[in-house]
Amino acid sequence: QVQLVESGGGLVQAGGSLRLSCAASGRTFSSTDMGWFRQAPGKEREFVGGFRWLGSSPTYAGPVKGRFTISRANAQNTVYLQMNSLKPEDTAVYYCAAAMTYRDWSPSAMDYWGKGTLVTVSS
């Protein structure tokens, strides 16, 4: 079992920064692949970035590449999403997700989800 809890969302101005956290619990966490997704009202859920724990580098979606960074800390029981140069189009509910075995970074490939945290970027 893997449990995920996101935090750190809020209201920021365009051009600002925000750091999201995903706290994970469960015996298999260290061998679980983690990713961030986001969904705005009326839009499809989309992949933001993902990190495979063993033997790979983070992967980022085109719209956030160069602005967002995924990292891990606290003995790999917490993952972060550092968001810089935020734009109004980044406004969405951000979700942390986990896959027990990596297939791809589509939402349907994820096995566990957090409840999400809202990020609002004003002009």
WOTAJO-V302885 format. One record per pair of residues at least 12 apart in sequence whose ideal C-beta (glycine too) atoms are under 10 Angstrom apart, sorted by sequence separation. I is the first residue (numbers start at 1). J is the second residue. D is the distance in whole Angstrom. If there is no record, write none. Layout:
I & J & D
I & J & D
This chain:
7 & 19 & 10
8 & 20 & 4
9 & 21 & 10
22 & 34 & 7
35 & 47 & 7
36 & 48 & 4
37 & 49 & 9
47 & 59 & 8
48 & 60 & 7
49 & 61 & 7
58 & 70 & 5
69 & 81 & 8
70 & 82 & 8
95 & 107 & 9
97 & 109 & 9
98 & 110 & 7
99 & 111 & 5
100 & 112 & 8
7 & 20 & 7
8 & 21 & 5
22 & 35 & 10
35 & 48 & 7
36 & 49 & 5
37 & 50 & 9
47 & 60 & 9
48 & 61 & 6
57 & 70 & 10
58 & 71 & 8
68 & 81 & 6
69 & 82 & 4
81 & 94 & 7
97 & 110 & 4
98 & 111 & 6
99 & 112 & 8
6 & 20 & 6
7 & 21 & 5
8 & 22 & 9
22 & 36 & 8
35 & 49 & 7
36 & 50 & 7
47 & 61 & 5
58 & 72 & 10
68 & 82 & 7
69 & 83 & 8
96 & 110 & 10
97 & 111 & 8
98 & 112 & 4
6 & 21 & 7
7 & 22 & 8
34 & 49 & 10
35 & 50 & 3
36 & 51 & 9
46 & 61 & 7
48 & 63 & 9
49 & 64 & 7
67 & 82 & 9
68 & 83 & 5
69 & 84 & 8
81 & 96 & 8
95 & 110 & 9
97 & 112 & 7
98 & 113 & 8
5 & 21 & 9
6 & 22 & 5
7 & 23 & 7
20 & 36 & 7
34 & 50 & 7
35 & 51 & 7
48 & 64 & 6
49 & 65 & 9
67 & 83 & 7
68 & 84 & 7
96 & 112 & 9
97 & 113 & 5
98 & 114 & 9
5 & 22 & 7
6 & 23 & 8
33 & 50 & 7
34 & 51 & 5
35 & 52 & 9
46 & 63 & 8
47 & 64 & 10
64 & 81 & 9
67 & 84 & 5
68 & 85 & 9
79 & 96 & 7
96 & 113 & 7
97 & 114 & 7
4 & 22 & 6
5 & 23 & 5
33 & 51 & 7
34 & 52 & 8
46 & 64 & 10
66 & 84 & 9
67 & 85 & 5
68 & 86 & 9
95 & 113 & 6
96 & 114 & 4
4 & 23 & 7
5 & 24 & 8
33 & 52 & 5
34 & 53 & 7
49 & 68 & 6
51 & 70 & 5
53 & 72 & 8
64 & 83 & 8
66 & 85 & 8
67 & 86 & 8
79 & 98 & 9
95 & 114 & 6
96 & 115 & 9
3 & 23 & 9
4 & 24 & 6
5 & 25 & 8
32 & 52 & 9
33 & 53 & 6
48 & 68 & 7
49 & 69 & 8
50 & 70 & 7
51 & 71 & 8
64 & 84 & 10
67 & 87 & 8
94 & 114 & 9
95 & 115 & 8
96 & 116 & 8
3 & 24 & 7
4 & 25 & 8
32 & 53 & 7
33 & 54 & 9
49 & 70 & 5
51 & 72 & 7
58 & 79 & 10
64 & 85 & 10
95 & 116 & 5
96 & 117 & 9
2 & 24 & 6
3 & 25 & 5
4 & 26 & 9
31 & 53 & 6
32 & 54 & 10
36 & 58 & 10
48 & 70 & 9
64 & 86 & 10
68 & 90 & 9
93 & 115 & 9
94 & 116 & 6
95 & 117 & 8
2 & 25 & 7
3 & 26 & 6
30 & 53 & 6
31 & 54 & 7
33 & 56 & 9
35 & 58 & 9
38 & 61 & 9
53 & 76 & 7
64 & 87 & 10
67 & 90 & 8
93 & 116 & 4
94 & 117 & 6
1 & 25 & 8
2 & 26 & 4
29 & 53 & 9
30 & 54 & 9
34 & 58 & 10
35 & 59 & 8
36 & 60 & 9
37 & 61 & 9
63 & 87 & 9
92 & 116 & 9
93 & 117 & 7
94 & 118 & 8
1 & 26 & 5
2 & 27 & 9
4 & 29 & 9
36 & 61 & 9
38 & 63 & 10
51 & 76 & 10
93 & 118 & 5
94 & 119 & 6
1 & 27 & 8
2 & 28 & 6
3 & 29 & 9
38 & 64 & 9
53 & 79 & 10
63 & 89 & 8
64 & 90 & 8
92 & 118 & 8
93 & 119 & 8
1 & 28 & 8
2 & 29 & 6
63 & 90 & 8
91 & 118 & 8
92 & 119 & 6
93 & 120 & 10
1 & 29 & 10
4 & 32 & 10
20 & 48 & 10
36 & 64 & 9
51 & 79 & 6
91 & 119 & 6
92 & 120 & 9
50 & 79 & 10
51 & 80 & 10
90 & 119 & 7
91 & 120 & 5
92 & 121 & 9
2 & 32 & 6
4 & 34 & 8
6 & 36 & 9
49 & 79 & 10
51 & 81 & 10
90 & 120 & 9
91 & 121 & 5
90 & 121 & 5
91 & 122 & 9
2 & 34 & 9
36 & 68 & 8
49 & 81 & 7
88 & 120 & 9
89 & 121 & 8
48 & 81 & 7
86 & 119 & 8
88 & 121 & 5
36 & 70 & 7
86 & 120 & 10
87 & 121 & 6
88 & 122 & 7
35 & 70 & 8
48 & 83 & 9
86 & 121 & 5
88 & 123 & 5
34 & 70 & 8
81 & 117 & 10
83 & 119 & 7
86 & 122 & 10
87 & 123 & 9
34 & 72 & 8
81 & 119 & 10
83 & 121 & 9
34 & 76 & 9
48 & 90 & 9
36 & 79 & 8
38 & 81 & 10
32 & 76 & 10
34 & 78 & 10
35 & 79 & 9
36 & 80 & 10
48 & 92 & 9
61 & 105 & 8
30 & 75 & 8
31 & 76 & 10
34 & 79 & 5
36 & 81 & 5
29 & 75 & 10
30 & 76 & 5
35 & 81 & 10
46 & 92 & 8
48 & 94 & 7
56 & 102 & 8
59 & 105 & 7
29 & 76 & 7
30 & 77 & 8
36 & 83 & 10
45 & 92 & 9
48 & 95 & 9
50 & 97 & 9
52 & 99 & 9
20 & 68 & 10
22 & 70 & 10
24 & 72 & 10
29 & 77 & 6
45 & 93 & 9
54 & 102 & 9
29 & 78 & 10
40 & 89 & 8
43 & 92 & 8
50 & 99 & 9
53 & 102 & 10
17 & 67 & 9
19 & 69 & 10
20 & 70 & 10
22 & 72 & 9
24 & 74 & 10
29 & 79 & 10
40 & 90 & 9
41 & 91 & 9
45 & 95 & 8
47 & 97 & 9
52 & 102 & 6
23 & 74 & 8
26 & 77 & 9
40 & 91 & 6
41 & 92 & 9
19 & 71 & 10
21 & 73 & 9
24 & 76 & 9
25 & 77 & 7
38 & 90 & 8
40 & 92 & 4
41 & 93 & 9
45 & 97 & 10
50 & 102 & 9
21 & 74 & 10
24 & 77 & 6
38 & 91 & 9
39 & 92 & 6
40 & 93 & 8
52 & 105 & 10
23 & 77 & 7
24 & 78 & 7
38 & 92 & 4
39 & 93 & 5
50 & 104 & 9
22 & 77 & 10
23 & 78 & 5
24 & 79 & 7
37 & 92 & 9
38 & 93 & 7
39 & 94 & 8
50 & 105 & 5
22 & 78 & 7
23 & 79 & 9
37 & 93 & 9
38 & 94 & 5
39 & 95 & 7
49 & 105 & 9
21 & 78 & 6
22 & 79 & 5
37 & 94 & 7
38 & 95 & 7
47 & 104 & 9
48 & 105 & 9
21 & 79 & 8
22 & 80 & 7
36 & 94 & 6
37 & 95 & 5
47 & 105 & 5
20 & 79 & 9
21 & 80 & 6
22 & 81 & 8
36 & 95 & 7
37 & 96 & 8
47 & 106 & 7
20 & 80 & 7
21 & 81 & 8
35 & 95 & 9
36 & 96 & 6
37 & 97 & 6
46 & 106 & 10
47 & 107 & 8
50 & 110 & 10
19 & 80 & 6
20 & 81 & 4
35 & 96 & 8
36 & 97 & 7
45 & 106 & 10
46 & 107 & 8
19 & 81 & 7
20 & 82 & 8
34 & 96 & 7
35 & 97 & 5
45 & 107 & 5
47 & 109 & 10
18 & 81 & 9
19 & 82 & 5
20 & 83 & 7
34 & 97 & 7
35 & 98 & 8
44 & 107 & 9
45 & 108 & 10
47 & 110 & 10
18 & 82 & 8
19 & 83 & 7
33 & 97 & 9
34 & 98 & 5
35 & 99 & 7
17 & 82 & 7
18 & 83 & 5
19 & 84 & 9
33 & 98 & 7
34 & 99 & 8
17 & 83 & 6
18 & 84 & 9
32 & 98 & 5
33 & 99 & 5
16 & 83 & 9
17 & 84 & 5
32 & 99 & 7
33 & 100 & 8
35 & 102 & 10
16 & 84 & 8
17 & 85 & 8
18 & 86 & 7
32 & 100 & 6
33 & 101 & 8
37 & 105 & 9
39 & 107 & 9
45 & 113 & 10
15 & 84 & 9
16 & 85 & 8
17 & 86 & 7
29 & 98 & 8
31 & 100 & 8
32 & 101 & 9
33 & 102 & 5
36 & 105 & 10
37 & 106 & 10
15 & 85 & 6
16 & 86 & 5
28 & 98 & 9
31 & 101 & 9
32 & 102 & 9
33 & 103 & 9
35 & 105 & 6
37 & 107 & 6
12 & 83 & 9
14 & 85 & 9
15 & 86 & 7
35 & 106 & 10
8 & 80 & 8
14 & 86 & 6
15 & 87 & 8
18 & 90 & 9
22 & 94 & 9
24 & 96 & 8
26 & 98 & 9
28 & 100 & 7
33 & 105 & 9
35 & 107 & 9
5 & 78 & 10
6 & 79 & 10
8 & 81 & 8
13 & 86 & 8
14 & 87 & 6
22 & 95 & 9
23 & 96 & 9
37 & 110 & 8
8 & 82 & 10
12 & 86 & 6
14 & 88 & 6
20 & 94 & 6
22 & 96 & 4
24 & 98 & 7
35 & 109 & 9
4 & 79 & 9
6 & 81 & 9
8 & 83 & 9
13 & 88 & 10
14 & 89 & 10
20 & 95 & 10
21 & 96 & 9
22 & 97 & 9
35 & 110 & 7
14 & 90 & 9
18 & 94 & 9
20 & 96 & 8
22 & 98 & 9
33 & 109 & 9
34 & 110 & 10
37 & 113 & 8
33 & 110 & 9
37 & 114 & 10
39 & 116 & 8
12 & 90 & 9
33 & 111 & 10
34 & 112 & 10
36 & 114 & 10
38 & 116 & 9
12 & 91 & 10
32 & 111 & 8
37 & 116 & 9
40 & 119 & 10
11 & 91 & 10
32 & 112 & 8
38 & 119 & 8
9 & 92 & 10
9 & 93 & 8
9 & 94 & 7
8 & 94 & 9
26 & 112 & 8
6 & 93 & 9
6 & 94 & 7
24 & 112 & 9
6 & 95 & 7
7 & 96 & 10
6 & 96 & 5
24 & 114 & 9
4 & 95 & 9
5 & 96 & 8
23 & 114 & 9
4 & 96 & 5
22 & 114 & 6
4 & 97 & 7
4 & 98 & 6
2 & 97 & 10
3 & 98 & 9
22 & 117 & 9
2 & 98 & 5
21 & 117 & 9
2 & 99 & 10
20 & 117 & 6
2 & 100 & 8
18 & 117 & 10
20 & 119 & 7
18 & 119 & 6
18 & 120 & 10
18 & 121 & 9
16 & 121 & 8
15 & 121 & 9
16 & 122 & 9
6 & 113 & 10
7 & 114 & 9
9 & 116 & 8
10 & 117 & 8
11 & 118 & 9
12 & 119 & 8
14 & 121 & 6
4 & 112 & 6
6 & 114 & 5
9 & 117 & 3
10 & 118 & 8
11 & 119 & 8
12 & 120 & 7
13 & 121 & 7
14 & 122 & 7
2 & 111 & 7
3 & 112 & 7
4 & 113 & 7
5 & 114 & 6
6 & 115 & 7
8 & 117 & 6
9 & 118 & 5
10 & 119 & 7
11 & 120 & 5
12 & 121 & 6
13 & 122 & 6
14 & 123 & 6
2 & 112 & 5
4 & 114 & 4
5 & 115 & 8
6 & 116 & 6
7 & 117 & 6
9 & 119 & 5
10 & 120 & 7
11 & 121 & 8
12 & 122 & 7
13 & 123 & 8
1 & 112 & 8
2 & 113 & 10
3 & 114 & 8
4 & 115 & 8
6 & 117 & 4
8 & 119 & 9
9 & 120 & 8
11 & 122 & 7
5 & 117 & 9
6 & 118 & 10
